[in-house]
């Protein structure tokens, strides 16, 4: 559940100013490096060889999860049966696909570079952003106690290894309906953390995630709700605020959306029906 801290952090000598005191100390910093994601589909017509899909700035660790989660949330991957092999080298993940069915590379019509802060900045059009989920539709007819959600921030604080040492990292966590933490991923990019989480669930055949709760350590932006929808998630909670477009997508796809979640309070922006108030 935790990142390899040796890859994910680095140390640097800094000068710390505290009131009138000046001190030189060693500080731990979250690593940010580029990751190139590429694919090959040998049996496609014509064959696709070493197709560069994206370069994203990420925190090293769980790179295969990140690449697979990215391809799934972009609507490229539909099943683990499509994956023949995964090659990992420093700052590169190459995925060999053996099944070309349902592979629509036009969905990756984006600029080549993706920053760590935005998962959709390079999209060519608004229509291309609205990726359609390949999972069966579900209604997620469950309810959780209103106080259950308040326990999530403290649980995450205990488990967020890299954040606790750097203070500069995002997290995406998956909880079951009893409030048990099932999986956690960290990254300098919000969307990368969620792609790592979804990629792990995809490889372990845990889909759909309609009876789970997603918790985000930052704000609930549009691209994060989109990725949650792609994974079949109907309940998203976040420490920060949602954007207007995130709320619109939550309404459109029947997602319970909670923002400003802390140990004492939160706001419900959509579908309070899944919370026992």
C-alpha positions as CSV (number, residue, x, y, z in Angstrom):
1,X,0.0,0.0,0.0
2,X,3.0,2.3,0.5
3,X,5.5,3.7,-2.0
4,X,9.2,2.9,-1.9
5,X,10.4,5.9,0.0
6,X,14.0,5.5,-1.4
7,X,12.7,6.3,-4.9
8,X,9.9,8.7,-3.9
9,X,11.9,11.1,-1.7
10,X,15.3,12.9,-1.7
11,X,17.2,15.0,0.8
12,X,18.5,18.5,0.4
13,X,20.3,21.0,2.7
14,X,18.0,24.0,3.3
15,X,18.0,27.1,5.5
16,X,15.1,27.3,7.9
17,X,13.9,30.6,9.2
18,X,11.7,30.4,12.4
19,X,11.0,33.8,13.9
20,X,14.5,35.2,14.7
21,X,16.2,31.9,14.5
22,X,18.2,30.7,11.4
23,X,19.2,27.1,11.0
24,X,20.7,24.9,8.3
25,X,19.0,21.5,8.2
26,X,18.4,18.5,5.9
27,X,14.9,18.4,4.5
28,X,13.1,15.6,2.8
29,X,11.5,16.5,-0.6
30,X,9.1,14.5,-2.8
31,X,10.7,13.4,-6.0
32,X,9.1,14.6,-9.3
33,X,10.4,13.0,-12.5
34,X,9.0,12.4,-16.0
35,X,7.5,9.0,-16.9
36,X,7.0,8.0,-20.5
37,X,4.1,5.7,-21.3
38,X,4.2,3.8,-24.6
39,X,2.4,0.8,-26.1
40,X,2.8,-1.8,-28.8
41,X,0.0,-3.8,-30.4
42,X,1.5,-6.4,-32.7
43,X,-1.7,-7.9,-34.1
44,X,-3.3,-4.5,-34.9
45,X,-3.8,-3.7,-38.6
46,X,-1.4,-2.0,-39.2
47,X,0.7,-3.0,-36.2
48,X,1.3,-0.4,-33.6
49,X,5.0,-0.4,-32.5
50,X,6.4,1.7,-29.7
51,X,3.6,4.2,-29.8
52,X,4.3,7.1,-27.3
53,X,1.1,7.8,-25.4
54,X,2.1,10.3,-22.8
55,X,4.8,11.9,-20.7
56,X,3.6,12.7,-17.2
57,X,5.5,14.2,-14.3
58,X,5.1,11.8,-11.4
59,X,6.7,10.5,-8.1
60,X,8.6,7.3,-8.9
61,X,7.0,4.1,-7.6
62,X,4.1,2.0,-8.8
63,X,4.8,3.0,-12.3
64,X,3.1,0.0,-13.9
65,X,0.0,0.8,-11.9
66,X,0.1,4.4,-13.1
67,X,0.5,3.5,-16.8
68,X,-2.3,0.9,-16.7
69,X,-4.6,3.1,-14.7
70,X,-4.0,5.9,-17.2
71,X,-4.8,3.7,-20.2
72,X,-7.9,2.4,-18.5
73,X,-9.3,5.8,-17.5
74,X,-8.6,7.0,-21.0
75,X,-10.8,4.2,-22.3
76,X,-8.0,2.3,-24.0
77,X,-7.9,-0.8,-21.8
78,X,-11.0,-2.8,-21.0
79,X,-9.6,-6.1,-19.7
80,X,-6.4,-7.5,-18.2
81,X,-6.6,-10.1,-21.0
82,X,-5.5,-7.3,-23.4
83,X,-2.1,-7.0,-21.6
84,X,0.6,-9.4,-22.9
85,X,3.6,-8.0,-21.1
86,X,4.8,-4.9,-19.3
87,X,8.4,-3.6,-19.6
88,X,9.7,-1.3,-16.9
89,X,12.9,0.8,-17.3
90,X,13.9,4.0,-15.6
91,X,11.2,6.6,-16.3
92,X,9.5,4.5,-18.9
93,X,6.7,2.0,-19.0
94,X,6.1,0.1,-22.2
95,X,2.9,-2.1,-22.4
96,X,2.5,-4.8,-25.0
97,X,-1.1,-5.5,-25.9
98,X,-2.0,-8.8,-27.4
99,X,-5.7,-8.0,-28.0
100,X,-6.5,-5.1,-30.3
101,X,-10.2,-5.3,-29.8
102,X,-11.8,-2.2,-28.3
103,X,-8.6,-0.3,-28.6
104,X,-9.4,3.2,-29.9
105,X,-6.3,5.4,-30.0
106,X,-8.3,8.4,-31.1
107,X,-9.3,8.7,-27.5
108,X,-5.7,9.7,-26.8
109,X,-5.9,12.9,-28.9
110,X,-3.9,15.0,-26.6
111,X,-0.7,16.9,-26.6
112,X,2.3,14.7,-25.8
113,X,3.2,16.3,-22.4
114,X,1.0,16.1,-19.4
115,X,1.8,18.0,-16.2
116,X,1.6,16.5,-12.7
117,X,-1.1,18.9,-11.8
118,X,-3.6,18.3,-14.6
119,X,-4.7,15.1,-16.2
120,X,-6.7,16.7,-19.1
121,X,-4.7,19.8,-20.0
122,X,-3.7,18.5,-23.3
123,X,-7.1,17.2,-24.5
124,X,-7.9,18.5,-28.0
125,X,-11.6,19.1,-27.3
126,X,-14.1,19.0,-24.5
127,X,-15.9,16.1,-26.1
128,X,-12.7,14.0,-25.9
129,X,-12.5,14.6,-22.2
130,X,-15.8,12.8,-21.5
131,X,-14.4,9.3,-21.7
132,X,-17.2,6.7,-21.6
133,X,-16.9,3.9,-19.0
134,X,-16.6,0.4,-20.3
135,X,-17.9,-1.2,-17.1
136,X,-21.5,-2.3,-16.6
137,X,-23.8,0.3,-15.2
138,X,-24.7,0.0,-11.5
139,X,-26.9,1.9,-9.0
140,X,-24.8,1.4,-5.9
141,X,-27.8,1.2,-3.5
142,X,-26.0,1.4,-0.2
143,X,-25.9,3.8,2.8
144,X,-23.1,4.6,5.2
145,X,-23.3,6.3,8.6
146,X,-22.7,10.0,8.4
147,X,-19.9,9.8,11.0
148,X,-18.0,7.0,9.2
149,X,-16.5,9.5,6.7
150,X,-15.0,11.7,9.4
151,X,-12.6,8.9,10.3
152,X,-10.9,8.9,6.8
153,X,-8.6,11.9,7.3
154,X,-7.0,10.5,10.4
155,X,-6.6,7.0,8.9
156,X,-4.9,8.5,5.8
157,X,-2.6,10.7,8.0
158,X,-1.4,7.5,9.7
159,X,-0.7,5.7,6.4
160,X,0.6,8.6,4.1
161,X,4.3,7.8,4.5
162,X,5.6,10.2,1.9
163,X,3.3,13.1,2.8
164,X,4.3,12.8,6.5
165,X,8.0,13.2,5.6
166,X,7.7,15.8,2.8
167,X,4.3,17.6,3.2
168,X,4.3,17.8,-0.6
169,X,2.3,14.9,-2.0
170,X,-1.2,13.9,-2.9
171,X,-3.0,10.7,-2.0
172,X,-5.9,8.6,-3.3
173,X,-7.3,6.0,-1.0
174,X,-10.0,3.3,-1.3
175,X,-12.2,2.4,1.6
176,X,-14.9,-0.3,2.0
177,X,-18.4,0.4,3.3
178,X,-17.2,-0.4,6.9
179,X,-14.5,2.3,6.7
180,X,-11.6,-0.1,6.3
181,X,-8.7,1.2,4.2
182,X,-8.1,-1.2,1.3
183,X,-5.5,0.6,-0.9
184,X,-3.5,3.8,-0.9
185,X,-1.4,5.5,-3.5
186,X,0.7,8.7,-3.3
187,X,2.1,11.0,-6.0
188,X,3.0,14.7,-6.6
189,X,0.1,14.7,-9.1
190,X,-3.5,14.3,-8.0
191,X,-4.5,12.4,-11.1
192,X,-1.4,10.2,-11.0
193,X,-2.2,9.1,-7.5
194,X,-5.7,8.1,-8.6
195,X,-4.4,6.4,-11.8
196,X,-2.0,4.3,-9.6
197,X,-4.9,3.3,-7.3
198,X,-7.2,2.4,-10.2
199,X,-4.4,0.6,-12.1
200,X,-3.7,-1.6,-9.1
201,X,-7.4,-2.5,-8.8
202,X,-7.6,-3.1,-12.6
203,X,-4.7,-5.6,-12.5
204,X,-6.1,-7.4,-9.5
205,X,-9.6,-7.7,-11.1
206,X,-11.3,-5.7,-8.4
207,X,-13.7,-3.9,-10.7
208,X,-16.3,-2.6,-10.5
209,X,-15.7,-0.4,-7.4
210,X,-19.4,0.5,-7.0
211,X,-19.4,-0.7,-3.4
212,X,-16.4,1.4,-2.3
213,X,-15.6,4.9,-1.2
214,X,-12.8,7.0,-2.8
215,X,-11.0,9.5,-0.6
216,X,-8.9,12.3,-2.1
217,X,-6.3,14.2,-0.1
218,X,-6.8,17.5,-2.1
219,X,-9.6,19.1,-4.1
220,X,-12.1,17.2,-6.1
221,X,-11.4,18.4,-9.7
222,X,-13.2,17.3,-12.9
223,X,-10.6,14.9,-14.1
224,X,-10.7,13.0,-10.8
225,X,-14.4,12.5,-10.9
226,X,-14.1,11.4,-14.5
227,X,-11.5,8.7,-13.5
228,X,-13.7,7.6,-10.6
229,X,-16.7,7.2,-12.9
230,X,-14.5,5.2,-15.3
231,X,-13.8,2.8,-12.4
232,X,-17.4,2.5,-11.5
233,X,-17.1,4.5,-8.2
234,X,-20.3,6.1,-7.0
235,X,-19.0,7.7,-3.8
236,X,-16.1,10.3,-3.8
237,X,-14.9,12.2,-0.7
238,X,-12.2,14.9,-0.7
239,X,-10.4,17.1,1.8
240,X,-10.7,20.1,-0.5
241,X,-13.5,21.8,-2.5
242,X,-15.0,20.4,-5.7
243,X,-15.1,22.5,-8.9
244,X,-18.3,23.3,-10.7
245,X,-17.5,20.9,-13.5
246,X,-16.8,18.2,-10.9
247,X,-20.2,18.7,-9.4
248,X,-21.9,18.6,-12.8
249,X,-20.2,15.3,-13.6
250,X,-21.2,13.9,-10.2
251,X,-24.8,14.8,-10.9
252,X,-24.7,13.4,-14.5
253,X,-23.2,10.0,-13.3
254,X,-25.0,9.5,-10.0
255,X,-21.9,10.1,-7.8
256,X,-22.2,11.0,-4.2
257,X,-19.7,13.9,-3.8
258,X,-18.4,15.1,-0.5
259,X,-16.0,18.0,0.0
260,X,-14.1,19.7,2.8
261,X,-14.0,16.4,4.7
262,X,-12.4,16.6,8.2
263,X,-12.7,14.8,11.5
264,X,-15.5,17.2,12.5
265,X,-17.3,18.3,9.3
266,X,-18.0,18.0,5.6
267,X,-20.2,19.3,2.8
268,X,-22.4,17.1,0.6
269,X,-22.6,18.4,-3.0
270,X,-24.6,15.6,-4.6
271,X,-26.5,12.4,-3.8
272,X,-26.9,12.6,0.0
273,X,-29.1,9.4,-0.4
274,X,-26.0,7.2,0.3
275,X,-25.3,8.9,3.7
276,X,-27.5,8.2,6.7
277,X,-28.2,11.7,8.0
